Amino acid sequence: MAAPLLSFYGDDFTGSSAVMEVLTFAGVPTAMFLAPPSPETLSRFEGLRAIGIAGVARSRDPDWMAANLPAAFAALARFGAPVAHYKVCSTFDSSPACGSIGKAIDLGAPILGGAWHPLVVGAPAIRRYQAFGHLFAGTDDGVFRLDRHPVMSRHPVTPMDEADLRLHLGRQTDRPIGLVDLAAIKAGAADAALIRARAAGAEIVAIDTIDEETVAEAGRLIWNGGRGPVFAIGSQGVEYALVAHWRRIGLLPETVAVPRARRVERLVGVSGSCSPITAQQLAVAEAQGFVLVDLDAAAAVDERSWSAALAAAETAALQYLGEGRDVIVATARGPDDPAVARLRAAVSVAGVPAGVVNDRIGDGLGRLVGAVRRRTGIARAAIAGGDTSGYAMTALGVEALAAIAPLAPGAPLCRVHARDAAIDGFEVVLKGGQMGAPDFFNTVKTGPE
């Protein structure tokens, strides 16, 4: 197998599938594995030009990262791609204690090398913009600086109180951070700005992206990053940038025929997301005829109670699906749902680590989806929540995912590859909390209009 153009590690599953989306539908065949694939496994995936590993580092502490990321980074190095990418959320979810991007860079740089490390988080195609080092994100109500964003500024685990990515990342690593800003790019002076940043000692260099021109220039700077491999950090903005540059230099065609998702008769969904965006999507789905089954996440503090709650939810889901209804099993209907407070209180009283409970919830939702698939043969599932998606795919026994059709930006329709014949070929859509239009779940069922 020839060396791929790019390899990547995604710090959550929904973000990893977004990378596949950008690459696959630009004409770069891509697969995403749940663990570093062996040469034998890779031999069953012919023609890959990009290879990814999906992880859960975004919800883990630095000790977990130190124990688990080096092996993943070593696998990326073995793939031999000229660019290795540590993929982070487009809203830069992270803190020194949870999902530390700085810690990941410190672990990856000695293994993956590179004279400097490009940082590209802005992705205008999904309404993420970086200007003069500050990150902005769009919502239905407008575009907000991240520290004033209605969701990210009050994220329950990693609230964004600083939009300047140099300052935010600077809390997580001692490596000097520089910037190639949009004024330099617009003036045709991106190379000079990069030289200045490097001369000042910057090891990590953030690159502003606000439009097609700046995205393509970011791609050029990454692709011409220096001698040897490049270790890049960022959202799927890295892939948007590289694709734009690859098209400019003729490495990729300008357009590629993109498949269309077919309609399915029934859809099963699970949601472990507390995002207000997901809450709106659940409400719209219910208004459109979906049945919402509430799953008491607080039961997850006790394994026996959790098994009983899952069994009841599975029974209800199977009943409604048998009646020809579409079903979503959800642990919460937004950040203000009393279920969220009940879960926090239950964790506190039980004295069980929150991480253990979160793992149990995600694993349970994955097992529920698997049981429904095995009992009904249902063709497609939607899974909401970045962390939930990772645990659910692991619980399903998924070996790899490949994007097969676009549905919503950042949430493509994927085909499951699994050794279990009952799961192999299953279609899934993995959605982060901030992704998707209000009618997301109906779009997953019917395909985009």
One Martini backbone bead per residue (centre of mass of N, CA, C, O) as a GRO file, in nm:
protein
  449
    1MET     BB    1   0.094   0.038   0.024
    2ALA     BB    2   0.070   0.350  -0.015
    3ALA     BB    3   0.126   0.640   0.100
    4PRO     BB    4  -0.041   0.865   0.248
    5LEU     BB    5  -0.136   1.198   0.273
    6LEU     BB    6  -0.297   1.129   0.551
    7SER     BB    7  -0.310   1.148   0.908
    8PHE     BB    8  -0.526   1.068   1.203
    9TYR     BB    9  -0.637   1.198   1.525
   10GLY     BB   10  -0.929   1.178   1.714
   11ASP     BB   11  -1.069   1.318   2.016
   12ASP     BB   12  -1.332   1.229   1.861
   13PHE     BB   13  -1.577   1.084   1.665
   14THR     BB   14  -1.719   1.320   1.524
   15GLY     BB   15  -1.460   1.457   1.427
   16SER     BB   16  -1.356   1.219   1.259
   17SER     BB   17  -1.598   1.211   1.060
   18ALA     BB   18  -1.547   1.498   0.950
   19VAL     BB   19  -1.284   1.431   0.808
   20MET     BB   20  -1.399   1.220   0.616
   21GLU     BB   21  -1.590   1.407   0.473
   22VAL     BB   22  -1.392   1.603   0.341
   23LEU     BB   23  -1.218   1.390   0.192
   24THR     BB   24  -1.409   1.196   0.043
   25PHE     BB   25  -1.577   1.442  -0.113
   26ALA     BB   26  -1.281   1.518  -0.260
   27GLY     BB   27  -1.125   1.229  -0.337
   28VAL     BB   28  -1.031   1.091  -0.045
   29PRO     BB   29  -0.982   0.797   0.062
   30THR     BB   30  -1.136   0.695   0.381
   31ALA     BB   31  -1.046   0.569   0.711
   32MET     BB   32  -1.176   0.476   1.043
   33PHE     BB   33  -1.033   0.371   1.341
   34LEU     BB   34  -1.047   0.239   1.677
   35ALA     BB   35  -0.760   0.127   1.609
   36PRO     BB   36  -0.465   0.044   1.534
   37PRO     BB   37  -0.387  -0.086   1.239
   38SER     BB   38  -0.301  -0.350   1.080
   39PRO     BB   39  -0.174  -0.466   0.793
   40GLU     BB   40  -0.406  -0.667   0.753
   41THR     BB   41  -0.635  -0.467   0.780
   42LEU     BB   42  -0.546  -0.265   0.557
   43SER     BB   43  -0.564  -0.478   0.317
   44ARG     BB   44  -0.898  -0.446   0.323
   45PHE     BB   45  -0.827  -0.132   0.232
   46GLU     BB   46  -0.843  -0.010  -0.062
   47GLY     BB   47  -0.712   0.306  -0.166
   48LEU     BB   48  -0.600   0.468   0.057
   49ARG     BB   49  -0.524   0.830   0.147
   50ALA     BB   50  -0.656   0.803   0.442
   51ILE     BB   51  -0.580   0.768   0.802
   52GLY     BB   52  -0.768   0.686   1.098
   53ILE     BB   53  -0.810   0.763   1.454
   54ALA     BB   54  -1.043   0.705   1.701
   55GLY     BB   55  -1.118   0.888   1.998
   56VAL     BB   56  -1.134   1.017   2.370
   57ALA     BB   57  -0.945   1.261   2.467
   58ARG     BB   58  -1.147   1.501   2.527
   59SER     BB   59  -1.242   1.332   2.812
   60ARG     BB   60  -0.943   1.340   2.919
   61ASP     BB   61  -0.666   1.317   3.100
   62PRO     BB   62  -0.325   1.345   3.104
   63ASP     BB   63  -0.271   1.054   3.200
   64TRP     BB   64  -0.422   0.914   2.976
   65MET     BB   65  -0.264   1.033   2.746
   66ALA     BB   66   0.018   0.922   2.829
   67ALA     BB   67  -0.087   0.614   2.803
   68ASN     BB   68  -0.229   0.637   2.487
   69LEU     BB   69  -0.110   0.831   2.257
   70PRO     BB   70   0.171   0.722   2.166
   71ALA     BB   71   0.062   0.476   2.005
   72ALA     BB   72  -0.099   0.642   1.802
   73PHE     BB   73   0.139   0.814   1.696
   74ALA     BB   74   0.309   0.576   1.600
   75ALA     BB   75   0.109   0.490   1.383
   76LEU     BB   76   0.118   0.747   1.216
   77ALA     BB   77   0.419   0.721   1.150
   78ARG     BB   78   0.395   0.445   0.995
   79PHE     BB   79   0.220   0.548   0.754
   80GLY     BB   80   0.389   0.802   0.611
   81ALA     BB   81   0.271   1.074   0.613
   82PRO     BB   82   0.327   1.414   0.555
   83VAL     BB   83   0.056   1.436   0.735
   84ALA     BB   84  -0.020   1.487   1.078
   85HIS     BB   85  -0.333   1.481   1.270
   86TYR     BB   86  -0.471   1.658   1.542
   87LYS     BB   87  -0.802   1.630   1.620
   88VAL     BB   88  -1.025   1.889   1.697
   89CYS     BB   89  -1.248   2.085   1.799
   90SER     BB   90  -1.403   2.373   1.658
   91THR     BB   91  -1.426   2.476   1.983
   92PHE     BB   92  -1.171   2.389   2.158
   93ASP     BB   93  -1.215   2.169   2.359
   94SER     BB   94  -1.048   2.256   2.668
   95SER     BB   95  -0.802   2.176   2.925
   96PRO     BB   96  -0.565   2.100   3.152
   97ALA     BB   97  -0.766   1.852   3.267
   98CYS     BB   98  -0.934   1.835   2.977
   99GLY     BB   99  -0.840   1.771   2.667
  100SER     BB  100  -0.541   1.846   2.625
  101ILE     BB  101  -0.378   1.986   2.362
  102GLY     BB  102  -0.100   2.039   2.476
  103LYS     BB  103  -0.038   1.751   2.565
  104ALA     BB  104  -0.061   1.626   2.284
  105ILE     BB  105   0.172   1.785   2.161
  106ASP     BB  106   0.393   1.692   2.360
  107LEU     BB  107   0.358   1.387   2.269
  108GLY     BB  108   0.374   1.415   1.944
  109ALA     BB  109   0.632   1.569   1.854
  110PRO     BB  110   0.860   1.348   1.908
  111ILE     BB  111   0.719   1.141   1.700
  112LEU     BB  112   0.627   1.339   1.439
  113GLY     BB  113   0.753   1.605   1.426
  114GLY     BB  114   0.876   1.897   1.305
  115ALA     BB  115   0.961   2.232   1.288
  116TRP     BB  116   0.647   2.288   1.296
  117HIS     BB  117   0.300   2.369   1.415
  118PRO     BB  118   0.008   2.375   1.283
  119LEU     BB  119  -0.287   2.591   1.353
  120VAL     BB  120  -0.625   2.484   1.253
  121VAL     BB  121  -0.970   2.587   1.323
  122GLY     BB  122  -1.086   2.724   1.108
  123ALA     BB  123  -1.424   2.675   0.928
  124PRO     BB  124  -1.634   2.825   0.718
  125ALA     BB  125  -1.822   2.581   0.628
  126ILE     BB  126  -1.902   2.571   0.967
  127ARG     BB  127  -1.877   2.853   1.110
  128ARG     BB  128  -1.557   2.892   1.147
  129TYR     BB  129  -1.345   3.154   1.290
  130GLN     BB  130  -1.021   3.314   1.238
  131ALA     BB  131  -0.912   3.628   1.403
  132PHE     BB  132  -0.633   3.725   1.535
  133GLY     BB  133  -0.657   3.435   1.705
  134HIS     BB  134  -0.968   3.436   1.710
  135LEU     BB  135  -1.258   3.254   1.794
  136PHE     BB  136  -1.546   3.169   1.594
  137ALA     BB  137  -1.912   3.103   1.610
  138GLY     BB  138  -2.198   2.979   1.467
  139THR     BB  139  -2.547   3.057   1.476
  140ASP     BB  140  -2.877   3.135   1.447
  141ASP     BB  141  -2.788   3.426   1.604
  142GLY     BB  142  -2.489   3.411   1.500
  143VAL     BB  143  -2.164   3.541   1.563
  144PHE     BB  144  -1.925   3.420   1.809
  145ARG     BB  145  -1.727   3.456   2.044
  146LEU     BB  146  -1.630   3.204   2.245
  147ASP     BB  147  -1.657   3.376   2.525
  148ARG     BB  148  -1.976   3.450   2.400
  149HIS     BB  149  -2.096   3.186   2.368
  150PRO     BB  150  -2.394   3.029   2.451
  151VAL     BB  151  -2.238   2.748   2.496
  152MET     BB  152  -1.917   2.758   2.541
  153SER     BB  153  -1.918   2.960   2.790
  154ARG     BB  154  -2.108   2.705   2.943
  155HIS     BB  155  -1.961   2.459   2.959
  156PRO     BB  156  -1.956   2.195   3.189
  157VAL     BB  157  -1.629   2.129   3.139
  158THR     BB  158  -1.518   2.347   2.888
  159PRO     BB  159  -1.514   2.651   2.928
  160MET     BB  160  -1.502   2.953   2.736
  161ASP     BB  161  -1.278   3.234   2.848
  162GLU     BB  162  -1.095   3.223   2.568
  163ALA     BB  163  -1.045   3.320   2.224
  164ASP     BB  164  -0.743   3.316   2.237
  165LEU     BB  165  -0.556   3.051   2.139
  166ARG     BB  166  -0.283   3.125   2.263
  167LEU     BB  167  -0.386   3.149   2.556
  168HIS     BB  168  -0.540   2.887   2.588
  169LEU     BB  169  -0.299   2.697   2.507
  170GLY     BB  170  -0.088   2.824   2.712
  171ARG     BB  171  -0.219   2.653   2.959
  172GLN     BB  172  -0.109   2.355   2.822
  173THR     BB  173   0.170   2.485   2.720
  174ASP     BB  174   0.523   2.588   2.673
  175ARG     BB  175   0.499   2.635   2.388
  176PRO     BB  176   0.546   2.846   2.152
  177ILE     BB  177   0.315   3.096   2.007
  178GLY     BB  178   0.199   3.183   1.692
  179LEU     BB  179   0.116   3.406   1.396
  180VAL     BB  180  -0.096   3.407   1.102
  181ASP     BB  181  -0.256   3.664   0.977
  182LEU     BB  182  -0.495   3.800   0.771
  183ALA     BB  183  -0.333   4.048   0.683
  184ALA     BB  184  -0.093   3.891   0.567
  185ILE     BB  185  -0.248   3.720   0.368
  186LYS     BB  186  -0.388   3.956   0.208
  187ALA     BB  187  -0.083   4.076   0.143
  188GLY     BB  188   0.108   3.824   0.067
  189ALA     BB  189   0.268   3.760   0.378
  190ALA     BB  190   0.279   3.468   0.505
  191ASP     BB  191   0.576   3.384   0.494
  192ALA     BB  192   0.687   3.619   0.660
  193ALA     BB  193   0.519   3.562   0.915
  194LEU     BB  194   0.636   3.282   0.965
  195ILE     BB  195   0.930   3.364   0.993
  196ARG     BB  196   0.888   3.550   1.236
  197ALA     BB  197   0.768   3.342   1.428
  198ARG     BB  198   1.011   3.149   1.421
  199ALA     BB  199   1.230   3.360   1.509
  200ALA     BB  200   1.068   3.397   1.794
  201GLY     BB  201   1.016   3.064   1.869
  202ALA     BB  202   0.791   2.925   1.734
  203GLU     BB  203   0.623   2.601   1.726
  204ILE     BB  204   0.340   2.723   1.719
  205VAL     BB  205   0.112   2.807   1.436
  206ALA     BB  206  -0.134   3.014   1.381
  207ILE     BB  207  -0.409   3.024   1.133
  208ASP     BB  208  -0.598   3.220   0.964
  209THR     BB  209  -0.966   3.167   0.893
  210ILE     BB  210  -1.246   3.317   0.677
  211ASP     BB  211  -1.188   3.205   0.378
  212GLU     BB  212  -1.083   3.078   0.084
  213GLU     BB  213  -0.807   3.216   0.080
  214THR     BB  214  -0.709   3.144   0.372
  215VAL     BB  215  -0.745   2.841   0.348
  216ALA     BB  216  -0.547   2.790   0.112
  217GLU     BB  217  -0.298   2.911   0.258
  218ALA     BB  218  -0.295   2.712   0.488
  219GLY     BB  219  -0.245   2.467   0.306
  220ARG     BB  220   0.027   2.560   0.195
  221LEU     BB  221   0.179   2.579   0.466
  222ILE     BB  222   0.146   2.286   0.542
  223TRP     BB  223   0.257   2.140   0.280
  224ASN     BB  224   0.523   2.348   0.315
  225GLY     BB  225   0.639   2.296   0.625
  226GLY     BB  226   0.900   2.125   0.554
  227ARG     BB  227   1.110   1.912   0.662
  228GLY     BB  228   0.941   1.658   0.653
  229PRO     BB  229   0.708   1.611   0.861
  230VAL     BB  230   0.374   1.710   0.963
  231PHE     BB  231   0.236   1.848   1.268
  232ALA     BB  232  -0.101   1.893   1.305
  233ILE     BB  233  -0.348   2.123   1.439
  234GLY     BB  234  -0.709   2.071   1.453
  235SER     BB  235  -0.959   2.084   1.270
  236GLN     BB  236  -1.117   2.034   0.966
  237GLY     BB  237  -0.958   2.279   0.860
  238VAL     BB  238  -0.714   2.121   0.762
  239GLU     BB  239  -0.866   1.977   0.527
  240TYR     BB  240  -0.981   2.217   0.383
  241ALA     BB  241  -0.702   2.338   0.323
  242LEU     BB  242  -0.573   2.104   0.166
  243VAL     BB  243  -0.786   2.075  -0.052
  244ALA     BB  244  -0.754   2.359  -0.168
  245HIS     BB  245  -0.456   2.319  -0.246
  246TRP     BB  246  -0.474   2.058  -0.413
  247ARG     BB  247  -0.648   2.192  -0.630
  248ARG     BB  248  -0.448   2.415  -0.718
  249ILE     BB  249  -0.213   2.179  -0.792
  250GLY     BB  250  -0.377   1.909  -0.908
  251LEU     BB  251  -0.426   1.667  -0.697
  252LEU     BB  252  -0.725   1.761  -0.731
  253PRO     BB  253  -1.028   1.793  -0.819
  254GLU     BB  254  -1.271   2.030  -0.817
  255THR     BB  255  -1.475   1.787  -0.869
  256VAL     BB  256  -1.712   1.550  -0.717
  257ALA     BB  257  -1.902   1.288  -0.706
  258VAL     BB  258  -2.186   1.274  -0.490
  259PRO     BB  259  -2.354   1.093  -0.292
  260ARG     BB  260  -2.682   0.985  -0.196
  261ALA     BB  261  -2.896   0.957   0.048
  262ARG     BB  262  -3.113   0.737   0.148
  263ARG     BB  263  -3.407   0.628   0.240
  264VAL     BB  264  -3.565   0.526   0.540
  265GLU     BB  265  -3.818   0.383   0.723
  266ARG     BB  266  -3.631   0.372   0.984
  267LEU     BB  267  -3.527   0.520   1.306
  268VAL     BB  268  -3.254   0.516   1.531
  269GLY     BB  269  -3.187   0.691   1.840
  270VAL     BB  270  -2.921   0.847   2.034
  271SER     BB  271  -2.873   1.052   2.345
  272GLY     BB  272  -2.594   1.226   2.539
  273SER     BB  273  -2.679   1.518   2.499
  274CYS     BB  274  -2.688   1.872   2.644
  275SER     BB  275  -2.740   2.043   2.416
  276PRO     BB  276  -2.937   2.294   2.286
  277ILE     BB  277  -2.927   2.191   1.997
  278THR     BB  278  -3.024   1.905   2.055
  279ALA     BB  279  -3.285   1.987   2.193
  280GLN     BB  280  -3.413   2.107   1.940
  281GLN     BB  281  -3.397   1.848   1.769
  282LEU     BB  282  -3.579   1.679   1.952
  283ALA     BB  283  -3.829   1.859   1.933
  284VAL     BB  284  -3.864   1.842   1.628
  285ALA     BB  285  -3.886   1.536   1.605
  286GLU     BB  286  -4.139   1.510   1.778
  287ALA     BB  287  -4.315   1.693   1.590
  288GLN     BB  288  -4.251   1.477   1.340
  289GLY     BB  289  -4.308   1.176   1.509
  290PHE     BB  290  -4.116   1.109   1.709
  291VAL     BB  291  -4.006   0.898   1.965
  292LEU     BB  292  -3.941   0.971   2.304
  293VAL     BB  293  -3.705   0.812   2.517
  294ASP     BB  294  -3.647   0.816   2.850
  295LEU     BB  295  -3.324   0.806   3.012
  296ASP     BB  296  -3.193   0.734   3.326
  297ALA     BB  297  -2.877   0.835   3.405
  298ALA     BB  298  -2.870   0.804   3.720
  299ALA     BB  299  -2.864   0.484   3.711
  300ALA     BB  300  -2.544   0.462   3.639
  301VAL     BB  301  -2.431   0.437   3.941
  302ASP     BB  302  -2.578   0.152   3.898
  303GLU     BB  303  -2.563  -0.139   3.737
  304ARG     BB  304  -2.843  -0.262   3.790
  305SER     BB  305  -3.014  -0.011   3.728
  306TRP     BB  306  -2.904   0.033   3.443
  307SER     BB  307  -2.998  -0.233   3.319
  308ALA     BB  308  -3.298  -0.176   3.366
  309ALA     BB  309  -3.319   0.089   3.205
  310LEU     BB  310  -3.226  -0.030   2.935
  311ALA     BB  311  -3.441  -0.248   2.905
  312ALA     BB  312  -3.681  -0.054   2.897
  313ALA     BB  313  -3.587   0.111   2.650
  314GLU     BB  314  -3.569  -0.124   2.455
  315THR     BB  315  -3.863  -0.213   2.468
  316ALA     BB  316  -3.982   0.055   2.370
  317ALA     BB  317  -3.833   0.075   2.102
  318LEU     BB  318  -3.938  -0.192   1.980
  319GLN     BB  319  -4.234  -0.123   1.988
  320TYR     BB  320  -4.229   0.133   1.806
  321LEU     BB  321  -4.089   0.004   1.564
  322GLY     BB  322  -4.315  -0.213   1.524
  323GLU     BB  323  -4.519   0.040   1.454
  324GLY     BB  324  -4.337   0.236   1.256
  325ARG     BB  325  -4.157   0.406   1.431
  326ASP     BB  326  -3.958   0.662   1.543
  327VAL     BB  327  -3.656   0.653   1.759
  328ILE     BB  328  -3.546   0.822   2.070
  329VAL     BB  329  -3.287   0.789   2.303
  330ALA     BB  330  -3.271   0.997   2.603
  331THR     BB  331  -3.097   1.161   2.878
  332ALA     BB  332  -3.163   1.453   2.749
  333ARG     BB  333  -3.323   1.799   2.686
  334GLY     BB  334  -3.086   1.957   2.796
  335PRO     BB  335  -2.932   2.166   3.032
  336ASP     BB  336  -3.234   2.212   3.190
  337ASP     BB  337  -3.276   1.936   3.255
  338PRO     BB  338  -3.336   1.762   3.544
  339ALA     BB  339  -3.154   1.516   3.466
  340VAL     BB  340  -2.882   1.657   3.511
  341ALA     BB  341  -2.907   1.708   3.816
  342ARG     BB  342  -2.959   1.412   3.895
  343LEU     BB  343  -2.688   1.305   3.804
  344ARG     BB  344  -2.505   1.476   3.981
  345ALA     BB  345  -2.629   1.386   4.251
  346ALA     BB  346  -2.578   1.080   4.218
  347VAL     BB  347  -2.272   1.096   4.199
  348SER     BB  348  -2.224   1.231   4.473
  349VAL     BB  349  -2.362   1.017   4.656
  350ALA     BB  350  -2.211   0.755   4.541
  351GLY     BB  351  -1.897   0.815   4.465
  352VAL     BB  352  -1.872   0.806   4.160
  353PRO     BB  353  -1.701   0.853   3.899
  354ALA     BB  354  -1.786   1.038   3.630
  355GLY     BB  355  -1.630   0.876   3.414
  356VAL     BB  356  -1.764   0.605   3.470
  357VAL     BB  357  -2.053   0.695   3.408
  358ASN     BB  358  -2.008   0.795   3.119
  359ASP     BB  359  -1.913   0.527   3.008
  360ARG     BB  360  -2.174   0.371   3.080
  361ILE     BB  361  -2.364   0.534   2.904
  362GLY     BB  362  -2.231   0.496   2.628
  363ASP     BB  363  -2.226   0.189   2.633
  364GLY     BB  364  -2.532   0.150   2.663
  365LEU     BB  365  -2.619   0.290   2.401
  366GLY     BB  366  -2.464   0.099   2.217
  367ARG     BB  367  -2.604  -0.166   2.307
  368LEU     BB  368  -2.885  -0.077   2.227
  369VAL     BB  369  -2.834  -0.045   1.926
  370GLY     BB  370  -2.738  -0.336   1.881
  371ALA     BB  371  -3.000  -0.477   1.970
  372VAL     BB  372  -3.182  -0.347   1.758
  373ARG     BB  373  -3.032  -0.448   1.512
  374ARG     BB  374  -3.059  -0.756   1.576
  375ARG     BB  375  -3.381  -0.760   1.606
  376THR     BB  376  -3.452  -0.577   1.319
  377GLY     BB  377  -3.236  -0.472   1.094
  378ILE     BB  378  -3.175  -0.193   1.102
  379ALA     BB  379  -3.004   0.044   0.895
  380ARG     BB  380  -3.022   0.311   1.096
  381ALA     BB  381  -2.828   0.552   1.295
  382ALA     BB  382  -2.837   0.801   1.558
  383ILE     BB  383  -2.564   0.983   1.726
  384ALA     BB  384  -2.554   1.189   2.012
  385GLY     BB  385  -2.245   1.280   2.094
  386GLY     BB  386  -1.916   1.265   2.119
  387ASP     BB  387  -1.870   1.064   2.352
  388THR     BB  388  -2.098   0.868   2.292
  389SER     BB  389  -1.995   0.771   2.016
  390GLY     BB  390  -1.741   0.628   2.112
  391TYR     BB  391  -1.867   0.423   2.307
  392ALA     BB  392  -2.073   0.303   2.107
  393MET     BB  393  -1.875   0.190   1.896
  394THR     BB  394  -1.731   0.003   2.089
  395ALA     BB  395  -1.984  -0.160   2.180
  396LEU     BB  396  -2.040  -0.260   1.874
  397GLY     BB  397  -1.759  -0.354   1.740
  398VAL     BB  398  -1.604  -0.155   1.577
  399GLU     BB  399  -1.342  -0.117   1.337
  400ALA     BB  400  -1.476   0.075   1.108
  401LEU     BB  401  -1.511   0.380   0.910
  402ALA     BB  402  -1.714   0.511   0.630
  403ALA     BB  403  -1.792   0.747   0.413
  404ILE     BB  404  -2.100   0.769   0.191
  405ALA     BB  405  -2.260   1.044   0.279
  406PRO     BB  406  -2.406   1.336   0.294
  407LEU     BB  407  -2.598   1.541   0.539
  408ALA     BB  408  -2.431   1.707   0.760
  409PRO     BB  409  -2.225   1.921   0.868
  410GLY     BB  410  -2.004   1.698   1.037
  411ALA     BB  411  -2.238   1.452   0.957
  412PRO     BB  412  -2.201   1.174   0.816
  413LEU     BB  413  -2.259   0.898   0.641
  414CYS     BB  414  -2.188   0.569   0.770
  415ARG     BB  415  -1.995   0.276   0.749
  416VAL     BB  416  -1.976  -0.032   0.895
  417HIS     BB  417  -1.696  -0.216   1.022
  418ALA     BB  418  -1.735  -0.567   1.103
  419ARG     BB  419  -1.707  -0.895   1.217
  420ASP     BB  420  -1.998  -0.868   1.277
  421ALA     BB  421  -2.256  -0.943   1.068
  422ALA     BB  422  -2.486  -0.774   1.221
  423ILE     BB  423  -2.310  -0.493   1.193
  424ASP     BB  424  -2.223  -0.506   0.925
  425GLY     BB  425  -2.336  -0.222   0.731
  426PHE     BB  426  -2.409  -0.022   0.915
  427GLU     BB  427  -2.572   0.288   0.961
  428VAL     BB  428  -2.414   0.601   1.065
  429VAL     BB  429  -2.458   0.896   1.275
  430LEU     BB  430  -2.233   1.144   1.402
  431LYS     BB  431  -2.312   1.390   1.664
  432GLY     BB  432  -2.244   1.675   1.775
  433GLY     BB  433  -2.378   1.912   1.980
  434GLN     BB  434  -2.323   2.163   1.753
  435MET     BB  435  -2.461   1.997   1.527
  436GLY     BB  436  -2.695   2.090   1.312
  437ALA     BB  437  -3.009   2.111   1.232
  438PRO     BB  438  -3.323   2.102   1.355
  439ASP     BB  439  -3.386   1.851   1.128
  440PHE     BB  440  -3.174   1.622   1.161
  441PHE     BB  441  -3.324   1.346   1.204
  442ASN     BB  442  -3.489   1.356   0.941
  443THR     BB  443  -3.242   1.370   0.755
  444VAL     BB  444  -3.129   1.093   0.830
  445LYS     BB  445  -3.378   0.943   0.712
  446THR     BB  446  -3.417   1.098   0.412
  447GLY     BB  447  -3.226   1.301   0.346
  448PRO     BB  448  -3.134   1.547   0.162
  449GLU     BB  449  -3.297   1.796  -0.037
   0.00000   0.00000   0.00000
